[in-house]
Amino acid sequence: MNYIIREYRESDYDQVVKIMSHAFNDRFKHPFDYNDDELTEFFSDIEFFPKKPVEGYFVAESDDQILGAINLNWRELKQKTEFLDLIELRKKYSKRKLFKTFLATLALIEVPEKGECYIEAIAITDQARRQGIASSLLKKADEFALHKGFKKLSLHVSASNKAAEELYKSQGFRTRKYYSSRVLKWLLNESSFKFMTKKPGDNPEKLTIGMFTDTYMPQINGVATSIHVLTKELEKMGHTVYIITINDSTLHSEYDGKILRIPGMKVLKGTDYRLANLLIPERIDKIIEDMHLDIVHSHTEFSIGLLGTYIARKSKIAQIHTYHTMYDDFIHYVTNFKTTERVATGVMKVYVREFADACQKIIVPTEKTRKVLEDYKVETPLTTIPTGLDFSKFMIKRDDPHTHELRTKLGLKEDDFVCLNIGRMSKEKNTRAIVEAVKKIVPTNPHIKFLIIGDGPEYKSLLKDTEAYRDNIKLLGKVPWEEIAYYYQLGDTFITASRFETQGLTVIEALSSEVPVICADDKAFIEIVKDDYNGLLFSSDEDISDCILKMQDKDYYDSLLDQTRDSVIRYSSEYFAETVLSEYIDTIKSKDNH
């Protein structure tokens, strides 16, 4: 069927009112006991639809026949209105019908908020259905709202009208609120309505995702890296990603149109962990609302994670959660007594289980993490998706001019054997064990150098403890994120003594940089590092120094070097993002069907 979408004209009035009246009766099962012709006459008498052309009113036309119509409203729209002749209306219609009809029409009138464009009505003739006309009218409304600079396009749909709801979803609308009332049932034979919105101009085939995290760039850690990689890949696919995280300031928030940083404060002495102030002002709530999220992806069980759960429930959208932190290990490090540790672990298990069961899906990066949550008796479905990396970032040659410049700047010589560690300096990361191992062997191996990159609560004490070894142990502090790949090329081996990892992204980064790894035989690492294949595993911190010395054997070292990059090729960022996206889509569909 050939048709055009154009602006409403006065000559369209009779046809449009008939279409609207029939659609109203058909949808609400003749709530006023009028047939279509009687309702058309009544709507004309009360001027329910304007005769004169009004901005934001459009029709679908084919051969002078109106096939459908849509009308939009917004706060600033001014329509010329005239007082109704209630005496004449009372002569023509019964008091009961007038009263009920006026109440119903008032119930259907929405007063849009500032920046909102509201679809008051959309109707199609019976013979024009399933021709794509409703979709074309909705697209026209979207174009209009985008052109006028509105932040939100909205509508109501009766909860029982599943066909219309699916149509709106296909155009990018998402349910934000439910309304249910006995009064509506009496007035319209329909007790429940859904309020749906979309952001004008958004591609309905693309998702808008909210990442809720307590840590993000420029912080250097596995969680921040994982979110950054996922965000970049999703954006390459055309999806929109917002980051909601914590600001360094305890009083001020920051928003650049993509990253929202909420005021936070440091907690847990001895760590650099921050909690957000969840008593967020209305302005912050409005910023998140205007993002028009399709799904919440939380990356922490506290603070910002709780905000994500609140937003998901308020907006009636799905929530996926990635479990990043091994709290059992963390509690072991921050508690001093067995009884305290046992109680704290029990409380943590209950809390994590309650948080997880409020989500629709949990992503875990390793089987180690899955086993932990299964032991916690989490009932929400679990799916294992290893975090991916953008390998192209680490395809730098060791003889790159910038790498040579860094070697010169740090005073590294050609025959130096450089050990490298990148990450937070905190008790649970066990950086001190590597420092002690290096101290043990440098007197007889002065060419061994240990570079530590990162910051954290143990930085100052480690700096003090290595003061006598400044030529061999260098604490470099934070470095720019875009420089990290060059620092990996400084290392002959990467070392981590942490047993507090869910996956160990820095290990994957090192191997993708063709740097063999020395690490603890923790479950998070043994899926990645194979002893005598791409690195060395140790069971005791006392063995670290022996591993470093073994790495200096050239033939042995070269045999490991050949397998480094190939051993982690399965952790590509493209595969990671595609797999997570598939979970988003399945979870949204599952949520919508409940």
C-alpha positions in Angstrom: 0.0 0.0 0.0 1.4 3.4 -1.0 0.8 6.2 1.4 2.4 9.4 2.7 2.9 10.9 6.2 2.0 14.6 6.2 0.9 17.3 8.5 -2.8 17.4 9.6 -5.1 19.7 7.6 -8.5 21.1 8.5 -10.1 19.1 5.6 -8.9 15.9 7.4 -11.1 16.6 10.4 -14.1 14.4 9.7 -12.1 11.3 8.8 -9.6 11.7 11.7 -12.4 12.0 14.3 -14.1 8.9 12.9 -10.8 7.0 13.1 -10.1 8.1 16.6 -13.7 7.3 17.8 -13.6 3.8 16.3 -10.2 3.1 17.8 -11.4 4.4 21.2 -14.5 2.2 21.2 -12.6 -0.8 19.9 -9.9 -0.5 22.5 -12.1 0.2 25.6 -15.2 -1.8 24.6 -17.7 1.1 24.3 -17.2 2.5 27.8 -19.9 5.2 27.3 -22.4 3.1 25.5 -22.0 5.1 22.3 -21.7 3.5 18.9 -18.9 4.9 16.7 -21.1 7.5 15.0 -22.4 8.8 18.4 -18.9 8.9 19.8 -17.7 10.8 16.8 -20.5 13.3 17.2 -19.7 13.7 21.0 -16.0 14.1 20.4 -16.8 16.8 17.8 -19.2 18.6 20.3 -16.6 18.7 23.0 -13.8 19.6 20.6 -11.7 16.6 21.7 -9.8 16.9 18.5 -9.0 20.3 17.0 -10.4 21.3 13.6 -7.7 23.8 12.8 -4.2 22.5 11.9 -2.0 22.2 15.0 1.8 21.7 15.2 2.6 18.1 16.0 -0.5 16.5 14.4 0.2 14.1 11.5 -1.8 11.8 9.3 -1.2 8.9 6.9 -2.9 9.4 3.5 -3.5 7.3 0.4 -5.6 8.6 -2.5 -7.3 11.2 -0.4 -8.2 8.6 2.3 -6.9 9.1 5.8 -5.5 5.7 7.0 -4.2 6.8 10.4 -3.4 9.8 12.6 -1.1 10.7 15.5 -1.2 13.8 17.7 1.5 15.0 20.0 1.5 17.4 23.0 4.1 19.2 25.1 4.1 21.7 27.9 4.7 24.7 25.7 2.1 23.9 23.1 -0.6 26.5 23.0 -3.9 25.7 21.4 -6.7 28.1 21.0 -9.6 26.9 23.1 -13.2 28.0 23.4 -15.6 27.6 26.3 -18.0 24.7 25.8 -21.7 25.3 25.8 -22.5 23.0 28.7 -26.3 23.9 28.6 -26.5 22.7 25.0 -24.5 19.6 25.8 -26.8 18.8 28.8 -29.8 19.0 26.4 -28.2 16.5 24.0 -26.6 14.0 26.5 -27.6 12.5 29.8 -25.9 13.9 32.9 -24.4 10.5 33.7 -22.9 10.1 30.3 -21.5 13.6 30.3 -20.0 13.2 33.8 -18.4 9.8 33.0 -17.1 11.0 29.6 -15.6 14.2 30.9 -13.9 12.2 33.7 -12.5 9.7 31.2 -11.2 12.3 28.8 -9.6 14.1 31.7 -8.0 10.8 32.8 -6.5 10.4 29.3 -5.0 13.9 29.3 -1.3 13.9 30.1 0.4 17.1 31.2 4.0 16.6 29.9 6.9 17.7 31.9 9.5 20.1 30.5 11.5 18.6 27.7 8.9 15.8 27.1 6.9 15.2 24.0 3.8 13.1 24.7 1.9 11.0 22.1 -1.7 11.7 23.1 -3.3 9.4 20.5 -2.5 7.2 17.6 -5.1 5.3 15.6 -5.2 3.3 12.3 -8.2 2.2 10.2 -9.0 -1.5 10.4 -8.3 -2.0 6.7 -4.9 -0.3 7.0 -3.5 -2.4 9.8 -0.3 -4.4 9.4 0.9 -2.2 6.6 3.6 -0.5 8.6 1.5 2.7 9.0 1.6 2.8 12.8 5.4 2.4 12.7 5.7 5.2 10.1 3.6 7.6 12.3 5.7 6.7 15.3 8.9 7.4 13.3 7.4 10.7 12.3 6.7 11.5 15.9 10.3 10.6 16.8 11.7 12.8 14.0 9.6 15.7 15.1 10.6 15.3 18.8 14.3 15.1 17.8 14.0 18.2 15.5 12.3 20.2 18.3 15.0 19.2 20.8 12.9 17.2 23.2 14.7 14.9 25.6 11.9 12.3 25.9 9.1 10.9 23.7 6.4 9.2 25.8 3.0 7.5 25.6 0.6 5.4 27.6 -0.7 1.9 26.5 -3.3 -0.3 28.2 -1.6 -3.3 29.9 -3.8 -5.7 28.0 -2.9 -4.3 24.6 0.0 -6.6 24.0 0.1 -6.0 20.2 0.5 -2.2 20.7 3.1 -2.7 23.4 5.2 -4.9 21.1 4.9 -2.3 18.4 6.1 0.4 20.7 9.0 -1.8 21.9 10.1 -2.3 18.3 10.3 1.4 18.0 12.6 1.7 21.0 10.0 2.5 23.7 10.5 1.0 27.2 8.1 0.7 30.1 9.0 3.1 32.9 5.9 3.0 35.1 2.7 1.0 35.8 -0.6 2.6 36.7 -3.6 0.6 38.1 -6.9 2.0 39.4 -10.4 0.9 40.0 -11.5 4.3 38.8 -9.9 3.7 35.4 -11.7 0.3 35.3 -15.0 2.0 35.9 -14.3 4.7 33.3 -12.6 2.8 30.6 -13.1 -0.9 31.2 -9.3 -1.0 31.7 -7.7 -0.9 35.1 -4.0 -0.9 34.2 -1.8 1.2 31.9 1.9 1.3 31.2 3.9 4.5 30.7 6.6 4.1 28.0 9.3 6.4 26.9 12.2 6.6 24.5 15.0 9.1 23.7 14.2 10.8 20.4 16.6 9.7 17.7 17.7 6.5 19.4 17.9 3.5 17.1 15.4 0.9 18.3 17.7 -1.9 17.3 20.5 -0.5 19.6 20.5 -0.7 23.3 21.2 2.0 25.9 23.2 0.5 28.8 24.0 1.9 32.2 27.3 0.6 33.8 27.0 1.1 37.6 30.5 0.8 39.1 32.4 2.0 42.2 35.6 2.3 40.1 36.4 3.6 36.6 39.1 5.3 34.6 41.6 6.8 35.3 41.9 4.3 38.1 44.0 1.3 37.2 42.5 -2.0 38.2 40.8 -5.1 36.7 37.2 -3.9 37.2 37.9 -0.5 35.6 39.7 -2.2 32.7 36.9 -4.7 32.2 34.2 -2.0 32.0 36.3 0.2 29.7 36.9 -2.6 27.3 33.3 -3.7 27.3 32.1 -0.1 26.8 34.4 0.5 23.8 33.3 -2.7 22.0 29.6 -2.0 22.6 30.0 1.5 21.3 31.7 0.1 18.2 28.5 -1.9 17.6 26.4 1.2 17.8 25.1 0.9 21.3 25.0 3.7 23.8 26.8 3.2 27.1 26.6 5.5 30.2 29.0 5.1 33.1 27.6 5.9 36.6 30.5 5.9 39.1 31.9 7.7 42.2 33.6 11.1 42.1 36.8 11.8 44.1 34.9 14.8 45.6 32.7 14.2 48.6 30.5 17.1 47.7 30.3 17.6 44.0 29.0 15.6 41.1 30.3 15.7 37.5 28.6 14.8 34.2 30.1 15.1 30.8 27.2 13.6 28.8 28.6 10.1 29.1 30.2 9.6 32.5 28.2 10.6 35.7 30.4 10.8 38.8 28.4 10.9 42.1 30.0 12.3 45.3 31.7 9.6 47.4 33.8 9.2 50.5 36.6 6.9 51.5 35.7 3.9 53.7 37.6 0.9 55.2 40.9 2.2 56.6 43.8 0.6 54.8 42.0 0.5 51.4 41.2 3.0 48.7 37.6 1.9 48.5 35.0 4.6 48.2 31.2 4.6 48.8 28.8 6.9 47.0 26.3 9.1 48.8 23.0 7.3 47.9 20.9 10.2 49.1 21.2 11.6 45.6 19.6 14.9 44.7 16.7 15.1 42.3 19.0 16.6 39.7 21.1 13.3 39.6 17.9 11.2 39.5 16.7 13.3 36.5 20.1 12.9 34.7 19.8 9.1 35.0 16.1 9.1 34.0 17.0 11.1 30.8 19.5 8.4 29.8 16.5 6.2 29.0 18.4 3.0 29.9 17.3 -0.3 28.5 19.3 -2.3 31.0 21.3 -1.8 34.2 24.7 -3.6 34.3 26.0 -3.3 37.9 29.6 -4.1 38.8 29.6 -3.8 42.6 27.3 -5.1 45.3 27.5 -1.9 47.4 26.9 1.8 46.9 26.6 2.4 43.2 25.4 -1.2 42.7 22.5 -0.5 45.1 21.7 2.7 43.1 21.6 0.5 39.9 19.1 -1.8 41.6 17.0 1.2 42.6 17.1 2.5 39.0 16.2 -0.9 37.5 13.2 -1.3 39.8 12.0 2.3 39.4 12.3 2.2 35.6 11.0 -1.4 35.3 14.0 -2.6 33.4 16.3 -5.6 33.7 19.5 -5.7 35.8 22.5 -7.8 35.0 25.4 -8.0 37.5 29.0 -9.0 37.1 30.6 -10.4 40.3 34.1 -9.1 40.4 35.3 -9.4 44.0 36.3 -12.4 46.1 35.0 -11.1 49.5 36.1 -14.3 51.4 39.7 -13.4 50.7 39.2 -9.8 51.4 37.6 -10.4 54.8 40.5 -12.7 55.7 42.9 -9.8 55.1 41.1 -7.0 56.9 40.0 -9.0 60.0 42.4 -9.9 62.8 40.4 -12.5 64.7 39.0 -15.9 63.5 35.7 -15.2 65.2 35.3 -11.8 63.6 36.3 -13.4 60.2 33.7 -16.1 60.6 30.9 -13.7 61.5 31.8 -11.2 58.8 32.0 -14.0 56.1 28.5 -15.3 57.1 27.0 -11.8 56.9 28.7 -11.2 53.5 27.4 -14.4 52.1 23.8 -13.5 53.0 24.2 -9.9 51.7 25.7 -11.0 48.4 23.0 -13.6 47.9 20.2 -11.1 48.6 21.8 -8.6 46.1 22.4 -11.2 43.4 18.8 -12.6 43.7 17.4 -9.1 43.0 19.1 -9.2 39.6 17.9 -11.2 36.5 21.3 -12.6 35.5 24.8 -12.9 37.1 28.0 -12.9 35.0 31.1 -14.5 36.5 34.5 -14.3 34.8 35.8 -17.7 35.9 34.6 -21.1 37.2 36.3 -20.2 40.5 33.8 -17.3 40.9 30.9 -19.4 39.8 31.7 -22.0 42.5 31.8 -19.2 45.2 28.3 -18.0 44.3 27.0 -21.5 44.1 28.4 -22.1 47.6 26.6 -18.8 48.6 23.4 -20.5 47.3 22.6 -17.7 44.8 19.5 -18.7 42.9 19.8 -16.2 40.0 21.0 -17.8 36.8 24.8 -17.7 36.5 26.7 -17.5 33.2 30.5 -17.6 32.8 32.0 -15.0 30.5 35.7 -14.3 30.8 36.6 -10.6 30.5 38.1 -9.7 27.2 40.9 -7.5 26.1 41.6 -5.2 23.1 44.7 -7.1 22.0 45.5 -4.4 19.4 46.4 -2.1 22.3 49.2 -4.5 23.3 50.7 -5.3 19.9 53.6 -2.9 20.5 57.1 -4.0 19.7 59.8 -4.0 22.3 62.0 -1.8 20.1 59.3 0.9 19.8 60.9 4.4 20.1 58.6 5.3 23.0 59.5 2.2 24.9 63.2 2.9 24.4 62.5 6.5 25.7 60.9 5.0 28.9 63.8 2.6 29.4 66.2 5.5 29.2 64.1 7.7 31.5 64.0 4.9 34.2 67.7 4.1 33.9 67.2 0.6 32.6 70.2 -1.1 30.9 70.2 -3.6 28.0 71.3 -6.5 30.2 68.8 -5.7 33.1 66.2 -8.4 33.8 63.1 -6.4 34.5 60.3 -7.8 36.7 57.0 -6.0 36.5 53.8 -5.6 38.6 50.8 -3.5 37.7 47.8 -2.9 40.0 46.7 -1.6 43.3 49.1 -1.7 46.2 47.0 -3.1 49.0 47.3 -5.8 51.6 45.3 -8.4 49.7 47.3 -7.9 46.4 50.4 -9.1 48.4 52.9 -6.9 46.5 55.1 -7.0 49.6 55.8 -10.7 49.0 57.4 -9.9 45.6 59.4 -7.0 47.1 60.8 -9.3 49.7 61.7 -11.9 47.1 63.5 -9.3 45.0 65.4 -8.0 48.1 66.6 -11.5 48.7 68.3 -12.0 45.4 69.5 -8.6 44.2 72.7 -8.7 46.3 74.0 -11.5 44.0 71.9 -10.4 41.0 72.2 -6.6 40.8 70.9 -6.6 37.2 67.4 -7.6 38.4 65.1 -4.6 38.5 61.5 -4.6 39.8 59.0 -1.9 38.5 55.8 -1.5 40.4 53.1 0.5 38.7 50.0 1.7 40.5 48.8 3.3 43.7 47.0 2.2 46.9 47.0 2.2 50.7 50.4 0.3 50.9 52.2 2.7 48.5 53.8 4.8 51.2 54.9 1.9 53.5 56.4 0.0 50.5 58.2 3.2 49.4 59.8 3.5 52.8 60.7 -0.2 53.0 62.4 -0.1 49.6 64.4 3.0 50.3 67.7 1.1 50.5 66.9 -0.7 47.1 66.0 2.3 45.0 68.4 1.2 42.2 66.6 -2.1 41.9 63.0 -1.6 43.1 61.2 1.4 41.6 57.7 2.4 42.7 56.4 4.4 39.7 52.9 5.2 41.1 50.1 5.9 38.7 50.8 6.2 35.0 48.5 7.3 32.2 46.2 4.5 31.1 47.1 5.0 27.5 50.8 4.4 28.4 50.2 1.0 30.1 51.0 -1.0 27.0 54.4 0.6 26.7 55.2 -0.2 30.3 54.4 -3.9 29.7 57.1 -3.9 27.0 59.6 -2.9 29.7 59.1 -6.1 31.5 60.9 -9.4 30.9 58.5 -11.1 33.3 55.2 -10.1 35.0 54.8 -11.1 38.6 51.7 -11.2 40.8 51.4 -12.8 44.3 47.7 -12.0 44.7 45.3 -14.7 45.6 42.4 -12.2 45.6 41.5 -12.3 41.9 38.3 -13.3 40.1 40.1 -13.5 36.7 43.5 -11.7 36.7 43.3 -9.3 33.8 46.8 -8.0 34.2 48.1 -11.5 33.7 46.1 -11.7 30.4 47.5 -8.2 29.4 51.0 -9.3 30.1 50.7 -12.5 28.1 49.1 -10.6 25.2 52.2 -8.3 25.4 54.4 -11.4 25.0 55.7 -11.2 28.6 55.8 -14.6 30.5 54.2 -14.6 33.9 55.1 -15.7 37.4 52.0 -16.0 39.6 50.5 -17.8 42.5 48.7 -21.1 41.7 45.4 -19.6 42.5 42.2 -20.9 40.7 41.8 -17.5 39.0 45.2 -17.9 37.3 45.5 -21.7 36.5 42.9 -21.3 33.8 45.3 -18.9 32.1 48.9 -19.7 33.1 50.2 -23.1 32.5 53.4 -24.1 34.4 56.4 -24.3 32.1 54.3 -23.4 29.1 53.6 -19.6 29.2 54.8 -18.9 32.8 55.6 -20.3 36.2 53.2 -21.0 39.1 54.3 -21.0 42.8 52.4 -22.4 45.8 54.4 -20.5 48.4 55.6 -16.9 48.5 59.0 -18.3 49.5 59.3 -19.7 45.9 59.0 -16.4 44.1 62.7 -15.7 44.2 63.5 -19.1 42.7 61.0 -18.5 39.9 62.7 -15.2 39.0 66.1 -16.8 38.9 64.7 -19.7 36.7 63.2 -17.2 34.2 66.8 -15.8 33.5 67.8 -19.1 31.8 67.6 -17.9 28.1 66.7 -21.2 26.5 63.9 -21.8 29.1 62.7 -18.2 28.8 62.6 -18.4 25.0 60.5 -21.6 25.2 57.9 -19.7 27.2 57.9 -16.7 25.0 56.7 -18.6 22.0 53.4 -19.5 23.7 52.5 -16.2 25.5 50.2 -14.4 23.0 48.6 -17.5 21.5 47.6 -18.8 25.0 45.2 -15.9 25.6 43.8 -15.3 22.1 40.4 -16.7 23.3 40.0 -13.6 25.5 39.4 -11.1 22.7 37.3 -8.0 23.5 35.1 -8.6 20.4 34.0 -12.0 21.6 33.6 -10.7 25.2 31.2 -7.9 24.1 29.2 -10.0 21.7 28.6 -12.6 24.4 27.6 -10.0 27.0 25.3 -8.3 24.4 23.6 -11.6 23.8 22.9 -11.9 27.6 21.5 -8.3 27.6 19.1 -9.2 24.8 17.9 -12.4 26.4 17.5 -10.8 29.8 15.5 -7.9 28.5 13.2 -10.3 26.6 12.8 -12.5 29.7 12.0 -9.4 31.9 9.5 -8.1 29.4 7.7 -11.5 29.3 7.1 -11.5 33.1 
